[in-house]
Amino acid sequence: MAETIVFWNKDALIIKPPKKSSSPVLRLIVLIFSMVFGVYICSICFKQINIQTKNTFLDIQVIQRQCYNAFIDRSEIPFLHYPNPKTFKRLECVGNPVRLFAILSMQRSGSGWFETLLNSHINVSSNGEIFGQKFRRNNISSIIKTLDSVYNLDWLTSSSKNECSAAIGFKWMLNQGLMEHPKEIVDYFNDKGVSVIFLLRRNMLRRLVSILANSYDKDAKILNGIHVSHVHSHEEASKLSKYKPTINTSSLTLDLREMEATAMKALEFFNGTRHMVLYYEDLITNPSKLKQVQDFLKIPRMELTSRQVKIHKGALSEHIMNWVDINKTLYGTSYEKFLEADY
């Protein structure tokens, strides 16, 4: 390569070397290095952002769990709920755990009376036969939707309390969609920690009398032209008890057997849940059973009361029109015990 000769003046001659152009290969290497280094820096930044996000999430989780009591037995945690209702704010009750329950029973088995006893507890709300409406039990999806609403405290009824709820539930009759979806309902109960109270009646003959009398009153409306399933005075109870149904003896044994089979099938279906079995007759004769119920629900013990008055009191012979025929039909069978006074 030729050198460049530059003359500055007449006396001096300066020779400058030519400028060298940078190699394309070198420039490519520098560019690749810069890109790799930039990617490395960006990856470090993203990792730091992710760590900060996770830390924030963990902090939020700790705040949400501040209601949990560290002294509560770990086995009880699945049964403690802190609902977040959409219809109102729990305010000072937000840190109070709520236990979920369901009363599984059959019509005219004392469930209405039992529920009034529970609702006399200042911290318990039992919301009646919520599945009496067919649209709520059309399919398992509508059933789950209804259950979620009740257990999230978004089901407002006269049983709703001003005090902090300690237990929330309802009563569910066996013929109200319960027996059609046992597996799905059992899974829901176990997943949500729902405690099941079976309320049954030993003497199915007494239950049959109550069913027939109640059915008759739907048309007769004995009390001032109004049909009532439960009464709150002895005068009202006396008027309703004057009706004596005539029971079909030809199908009586089969009817009683079907009633018992339905109850046993329900016990079999829901045996895998946390449950207790109550009998109406025991509640009548042994008030301490109510303490067992409160202990089962893990709520403070209180004296439970009800204004309901029993309609069919005394011997069954006083409440059945064809008592002689009934006596002959059941005598010597496994149902003979139903003829005797049981409380």
KOLVO-504177 format. One record per residue (C-alpha): residue number from 1; x negated, y, z negated. Coordinates in pm, whole numbers, plus 50000, padded with zeros to 5 digits. Example, Ala and Ser with C-alpha at 12.3 -4.5 7.8 and 13.67 -1.06 7.14 Angstrom:
{site 1; {48770; 49550; 49220}}
{site 2; {48633; 49894; 49286}}
END
This chain:
{site 1; {50000; 50000; 50000}}
{site 2; {49859; 50337; 50094}}
{site 3; {49769; 50589; 49829}}
{site 4; {49904; 50942; 49832}}
{site 5; {49655; 51224; 49850}}
{site 6; {49760; 51552; 49700}}
{site 7; {49559; 51872; 49743}}
{site 8; {49598; 52124; 49462}}
{site 9; {49334; 52363; 49581}}
{site 10; {49036; 52382; 49798}}
{site 11; {48790; 52259; 49533}}
{site 12; {48981; 51964; 49379}}
{site 13; {49120; 51646; 49525}}
{site 14; {49367; 51445; 49317}}
{site 15; {49470; 51096; 49413}}
{site 16; {49816; 50968; 49263}}
{site 17; {49924; 50606; 49271}}
{site 18; {50266; 50548; 49433}}
{site 19; {50583; 50492; 49217}}
{site 20; {50674; 50126; 49175}}
{site 21; {51042; 50033; 49218}}
{site 22; {51184; 49803; 48938}}
{site 23; {51234; 49438; 49031}}
{site 24; {51605; 49331; 49100}}
{site 25; {51542; 49009; 48906}}
{site 26; {51435; 49204; 48598}}
{site 27; {51742; 49423; 48612}}
{site 28; {51968; 49115; 48637}}
{site 29; {51805; 48960; 48332}}
{site 30; {51858; 49280; 48131}}
{site 31; {52224; 49291; 48239}}
{site 32; {52290; 48929; 48138}}
{site 33; {52120; 48981; 47801}}
{site 34; {52336; 49289; 47735}}
{site 35; {52655; 49098; 47817}}
{site 36; {52565; 48802; 47594}}
{site 37; {52474; 49032; 47309}}
{site 38; {52805; 49222; 47349}}
{site 39; {53007; 48900; 47341}}
{site 40; {52823; 48792; 47025}}
{site 41; {52899; 49122; 46851}}
{site 42; {53268; 49102; 46950}}
{site 43; {53299; 48746; 46815}}
{site 44; {53163; 48857; 46478}}
{site 45; {53415; 49144; 46466}}
{site 46; {53708; 48912; 46544}}
{site 47; {53602; 48669; 46271}}
{site 48; {53596; 48951; 46017}}
{site 49; {53945; 49063; 46125}}
{site 50; {54082; 48708; 46087}}
{site 51; {53931; 48672; 45741}}
{site 52; {54089; 49001; 45633}}
{site 53; {54428; 48890; 45773}}
{site 54; {54414; 48561; 45585}}
{site 55; {54317; 48735; 45263}}
{site 56; {54614; 48972; 45304}}
{site 57; {54849; 48678; 45359}}
{site 58; {54720; 48499; 45051}}
{site 59; {54764; 48814; 44846}}
{site 60; {55128; 48840; 44958}}
{site 61; {55192; 48476; 44869}}
{site 62; {55061; 48528; 44517}}
{site 63; {55289; 48828; 44470}}
{site 64; {55594; 48632; 44589}}
{site 65; {55524; 48351; 44339}}
{site 66; {55490; 48575; 44038}}
{site 67; {55823; 48449; 43897}}
{site 68; {55697; 48097; 43844}}
{site 69; {55629; 48005; 43484}}
{site 70; {55295; 47829; 43445}}
{site 71; {55426; 47645; 43139}}
{site 72; {55707; 47470; 43331}}
{site 73; {55650; 47099; 43383}}
{site 74; {55532; 47038; 43740}}
{site 75; {55806; 46778; 43789}}
{site 76; {56066; 47054; 43744}}
{site 77; {55927; 47286; 44014}}
{site 78; {56130; 47129; 44301}}
{site 79; {56449; 47212; 44109}}
{site 80; {56366; 47578; 44050}}
{site 81; {56493; 47826; 44308}}
{site 82; {56461; 48201; 44342}}
{site 83; {56733; 48291; 44594}}
{site 84; {56708; 48600; 44809}}
{site 85; {57073; 48677; 44895}}
{site 86; {57156; 48897; 45192}}
{site 87; {57476; 49039; 45043}}
{site 88; {57322; 49193; 44730}}
{site 89; {56999; 49239; 44534}}
{site 90; {56929; 49025; 44229}}
{site 91; {56737; 49312; 44065}}
{site 92; {56648; 49208; 43709}}
{site 93; {56747; 48846; 43787}}
{site 94; {56490; 48807; 44064}}
{site 95; {56251; 48622; 43833}}
{site 96; {56518; 48394; 43687}}
{site 97; {56520; 48042; 43837}}
{site 98; {56852; 47905; 43962}}
{site 99; {56934; 47533; 43968}}
{site 100; {57157; 47392; 44239}}
{site 101; {57431; 47136; 44180}}
{site 102; {57728; 46970; 44348}}
{site 103; {58026; 46799; 44182}}
{site 104; {58126; 46495; 44388}}
{site 105; {58476; 46378; 44307}}
{site 106; {58818; 46271; 44432}}
{site 107; {59143; 46467; 44420}}
{site 108; {59331; 46447; 44089}}
{site 109; {59032; 46319; 43896}}
{site 110; {58998; 46616; 43662}}
{site 111; {58751; 46807; 43878}}
{site 112; {58950; 47132; 43859}}
{site 113; {58955; 47117; 43479}}
{site 114; {58588; 47020; 43465}}
{site 115; {58494; 47310; 43690}}
{site 116; {58672; 47562; 43468}}
{site 117; {58469; 47428; 43178}}
{site 118; {58145; 47485; 43367}}
{site 119; {58253; 47831; 43477}}
{site 120; {58313; 47929; 43116}}
{site 121; {57935; 47920; 43081}}
{site 122; {57802; 48273; 43119}}
{site 123; {57521; 48162; 43352}}
{site 124; {57702; 47907; 43571}}
{site 125; {57898; 47967; 43891}}
{site 126; {58089; 47678; 44050}}
{site 127; {58272; 47785; 44363}}
{site 128; {58557; 47536; 44402}}
{site 129; {58637; 47315; 44703}}
{site 130; {58444; 47507; 44965}}
{site 131; {58487; 47225; 45218}}
{site 132; {58863; 47229; 45187}}
{site 133; {58853; 47438; 45506}}
{site 134; {58801; 47198; 45799}}
{site 135; {58594; 47437; 46011}}
{site 136; {58321; 47428; 45745}}
{site 137; {58284; 47051; 45786}}
{site 138; {58335; 47005; 46161}}
{site 139; {57981; 46876; 46199}}
{site 140; {57661; 46852; 46001}}
{site 141; {57542; 47190; 46133}}
{site 142; {57844; 47373; 45989}}
{site 143; {57804; 47180; 45663}}
{site 144; {57437; 47280; 45630}}
{site 145; {57519; 47641; 45714}}
{site 146; {57782; 47649; 45438}}
{site 147; {57550; 47486; 45186}}
{site 148; {57275; 47737; 45262}}
{site 149; {57516; 48026; 45206}}
{site 150; {57633; 47891; 44870}}
{site 151; {57289; 47809; 44739}}
{site 152; {57146; 48144; 44846}}
{site 153; {57409; 48315; 44627}}
{site 154; {57582; 48461; 44933}}
{site 155; {57912; 48287; 44854}}
{site 156; {58118; 48535; 44655}}
{site 157; {58415; 48401; 44457}}
{site 158; {58588; 48473; 44130}}
{site 159; {58333; 48247; 43963}}
{site 160; {58045; 48483; 44047}}
{site 161; {57887; 48623; 43733}}
{site 162; {57758; 48962; 43629}}
{site 163; {57495; 48786; 43421}}
{site 164; {57189; 48618; 43576}}
{site 165; {57286; 48285; 43730}}
{site 166; {57112; 47977; 43592}}
{site 167; {57308; 47723; 43799}}
{site 168; {57508; 47757; 44120}}
{site 169; {57726; 47492; 44285}}
{site 170; {58069; 47377; 44395}}
{site 171; {58290; 47067; 44399}}
{site 172; {58303; 46839; 44699}}
{site 173; {58582; 46587; 44748}}
{site 174; {58479; 46254; 44900}}
{site 175; {58729; 46294; 45184}}
{site 176; {58597; 46634; 45293}}
{site 177; {58321; 46531; 45533}}
{site 178; {58094; 46400; 45260}}
{site 179; {58117; 46031; 45351}}
{site 180; {58077; 46096; 45726}}
{site 181; {57724; 46238; 45696}}
{site 182; {57568; 46076; 45388}}
{site 183; {57211; 46045; 45516}}
{site 184; {57182; 46407; 45629}}
{site 185; {57342; 46535; 45308}}
{site 186; {57120; 46318; 45087}}
{site 187; {56814; 46450; 45273}}
{site 188; {56936; 46807; 45223}}
{site 189; {57004; 46752; 44852}}
{site 190; {56662; 46599; 44795}}
{site 191; {56484; 46865; 45000}}
{site 192; {56658; 47151; 44814}}
{site 193; {56649; 46985; 44474}}
{site 194; {57030; 46969; 44435}}
{site 195; {57152; 46785; 44125}}
{site 196; {57463; 46572; 44181}}
{site 197; {57738; 46525; 43923}}
{site 198; {57972; 46237; 44000}}
{site 199; {58307; 46296; 43832}}
{site 200; {58524; 45985; 43861}}
{site 201; {58833; 45843; 43698}}
{site 202; {58841; 45492; 43555}}
{site 203; {59218; 45456; 43549}}
{site 204; {59312; 45477; 43916}}
{site 205; {59680; 45418; 43832}}
{site 206; {59692; 45746; 43641}}
{site 207; {59521; 45914; 43934}}
{site 208; {59785; 45771; 44169}}
{site 209; {60065; 45911; 43950}}
{site 210; {59901; 46254; 43957}}
{site 211; {59858; 46238; 44337}}
{site 212; {60225; 46150; 44395}}
{site 213; {60351; 46414; 44151}}
{site 214; {60133; 46683; 44306}}
{site 215; {60245; 46584; 44655}}
{site 216; {60608; 46607; 44548}}
{site 217; {60561; 46955; 44404}}
{site 218; {60420; 47085; 44733}}
{site 219; {60774; 47067; 44868}}
{site 220; {60981; 47096; 44549}}
{site 221; {60784; 47390; 44402}}
{site 222; {60926; 47326; 44057}}
{site 223; {60772; 47632; 43890}}
{site 224; {60968; 47932; 44018}}
{site 225; {60935; 47825; 44380}}
{site 226; {60555; 47816; 44366}}
{site 227; {60339; 47509; 44410}}
{site 228; {60061; 47476; 44152}}
{site 229; {59806; 47201; 44108}}
{site 230; {59704; 47312; 43758}}
{site 231; {59889; 47485; 43475}}
{site 232; {59790; 47698; 43176}}
{site 233; {60079; 47647; 42937}}
{site 234; {60252; 47351; 42772}}
{site 235; {60588; 47474; 42899}}
{site 236; {60470; 47456; 43259}}
{site 237; {60313; 47116; 43201}}
{site 238; {60637; 46987; 43052}}
{site 239; {60841; 47099; 43354}}
{site 240; {60604; 46934; 43602}}
{site 241; {60581; 46610; 43406}}
{site 242; {60957; 46556; 43423}}
{site 243; {60921; 46428; 43776}}
{site 244; {60856; 46051; 43771}}
{site 245; {60730; 45906; 44098}}
{site 246; {60835; 45566; 44225}}
{site 247; {60525; 45371; 44324}}
{site 248; {60521; 45126; 44614}}
{site 249; {60445; 44790; 44449}}
{site 250; {60381; 44605; 44775}}
{site 251; {60066; 44807; 44851}}
{site 252; {59971; 44903; 44495}}
{site 253; {59692; 44650; 44446}}
{site 254; {59541; 44734; 44784}}
{site 255; {59564; 45108; 44714}}
{site 256; {59384; 45071; 44381}}
{site 257; {59117; 44853; 44540}}
{site 258; {59054; 45110; 44813}}
{site 259; {59021; 45389; 44558}}
{site 260; {58760; 45195; 44364}}
{site 261; {58576; 45095; 44682}}
{site 262; {58553; 45458; 44794}}
{site 263; {58405; 45563; 44460}}
{site 264; {58153; 45277; 44462}}
{site 265; {58053; 45353; 44821}}
{site 266; {57985; 45716; 44730}}
{site 267; {57769; 45605; 44437}}
{site 268; {57577; 45380; 44673}}
{site 269; {57529; 45654; 44934}}
{site 270; {57401; 45915; 44689}}
{site 271; {57215; 45689; 44450}}
{site 272; {56886; 45826; 44583}}
{site 273; {56958; 46179; 44457}}
{site 274; {56903; 46322; 44112}}
{site 275; {57246; 46250; 43968}}
{site 276; {57457; 46167; 43667}}
{site 277; {57790; 45983; 43649}}
{site 278; {58077; 46122; 43443}}
{site 279; {58420; 45976; 43381}}
{site 280; {58722; 46193; 43319}}
{site 281; {58835; 45970; 43031}}
{site 282; {58501; 46015; 42853}}
{site 283; {58520; 46393; 42884}}
{site 284; {58864; 46384; 42723}}
{site 285; {58761; 46167; 42427}}
{site 286; {58399; 46275; 42380}}
{site 287; {58329; 46652; 42394}}
{site 288; {57956; 46588; 42348}}
{site 289; {57953; 46478; 42713}}
{site 290; {57960; 46847; 42804}}
{site 291; {57632; 46894; 42619}}
{site 292; {57483; 46617; 42830}}
{site 293; {57598; 46799; 43142}}
{site 294; {57433; 47123; 43031}}
{site 295; {57113; 46936; 42949}}
{site 296; {57125; 46769; 43290}}
{site 297; {57150; 47110; 43459}}
{site 298; {56878; 47245; 43227}}
{site 299; {57088; 47541; 43118}}
{site 300; {57128; 47684; 42765}}
{site 301; {57391; 47501; 42562}}
{site 302; {57714; 47690; 42506}}
{site 303; {58063; 47604; 42387}}
{site 304; {58260; 47541; 42706}}
{site 305; {58634; 47608; 42719}}
{site 306; {58923; 47585; 42964}}
{site 307; {59272; 47730; 42975}}
{site 308; {59407; 47440; 43178}}
{site 309; {59666; 47216; 43014}}
{site 310; {59703; 46847; 43090}}
{site 311; {60029; 46761; 43271}}
{site 312; {60075; 46386; 43228}}
{site 313; {60010; 46312; 42862}}
{site 314; {60094; 46000; 42667}}
{site 315; {60175; 45650; 42789}}
{site 316; {60201; 45588; 43163}}
{site 317; {60538; 45419; 43110}}
{site 318; {60679; 45769; 43047}}
{site 319; {60565; 45897; 43387}}
{site 320; {60655; 45618; 43632}}
{site 321; {61012; 45560; 43745}}
{site 322; {60975; 45187; 43829}}
{site 323; {60751; 45106; 43536}}
{site 324; {60888; 44752; 43490}}
{site 325; {60799; 44661; 43848}}
{site 326; {60454; 44813; 43815}}
{site 327; {60394; 44621; 43495}}
{site 328; {60490; 44293; 43664}}
{site 329; {60272; 44366; 43968}}
{site 330; {59954; 44439; 43776}}
{site 331; {59995; 44196; 43488}}
{site 332; {59735; 43920; 43510}}
{site 333; {59520; 44108; 43764}}
{site 334; {59193; 44294; 43718}}
{site 335; {59401; 44612; 43708}}
{site 336; {59608; 44508; 43408}}
{site 337; {59386; 44729; 43194}}
{site 338; {59530; 45034; 43371}}
{site 339; {59867; 44968; 43203}}
{site 340; {59729; 45036; 42858}}
{site 341; {59672; 45375; 42701}}
{site 342; {59316; 45485; 42767}}
{site 343; {59303; 45810; 42567}}
END
